Amino acid sequence: MNTENINRAKKLSLISGYVSISIIQRQLLIGYNEAKQLVEILLQQNFCEQNYTREHGYKVIAHKDNT
């Protein structure tokens, strides 16, 4: 996975406070599979909570200095 896209997904998620496949897909103009991989990476890095909510996705738990 491209480090630039990971960093872009992190910055986007910090702004919204949540990580979701659909938000990343729309904002980064990428396909579903790539957006899903980015979310999985952010979950593995403990950037966001493991619990998914239907309203928003995964809540960001990382701080701005962790991007």
N, C-alpha and C positions, 0 to 999 in steps of 0.2 A: 504494500500500500504506500502511496505517495505521501511523504512527510508534510508536504505543503497542504494537501487536502486535510490531513489530520489536524494541523494547526488552524486551518480555516474553519473546520467543524467545531473545534474547541472555542474559538473566538465567537462564532455565531451562537453557540450554546451558552456561553457566559452572558451574552446580551439577553437572551430569552430566559435563561435560568433553567432550561430543560433541553434534553437531548431526544430527538425523535427522528425516525427514518424519513418521514415525509417532509419535515422542516429542512433537514440537511439536503434532501434530494431537490427540493424546489429552490432553495437559496444558492446552492452550489452548482445547480444545473447539471446534475449527474443522474445516472440511472439508479433504479431501486437496489440492485445487488451491491453496487459500490457504496451507496448510502448505508445499507445494512452492515456491510463490513466495517465502515467507519464507526457506527454505533457499537458494534461488538468490540472494537479496539478501545473505544472510550470506556466501555464497561470493564474490560480487562485491566485498564490503567487506573481503575477506581476514580475516574473523573466524575462519574455520576452514580447515583444509587442503583442497586440491582432491582429494586421494586418498580414495576411499570404501572403507570396510571393511564387510563384510557383518555383522560382529558388532555394531558400534556406530554406524556412519555416518561422519560427518566429524569429525575431532578438532579441538577448539577450540584456536586458537593465539593468540587475543587475550587481553589481560590484563583484570582486573576494572575497571581505570580507563578502559577503552575502550568501555564500554557506553553 
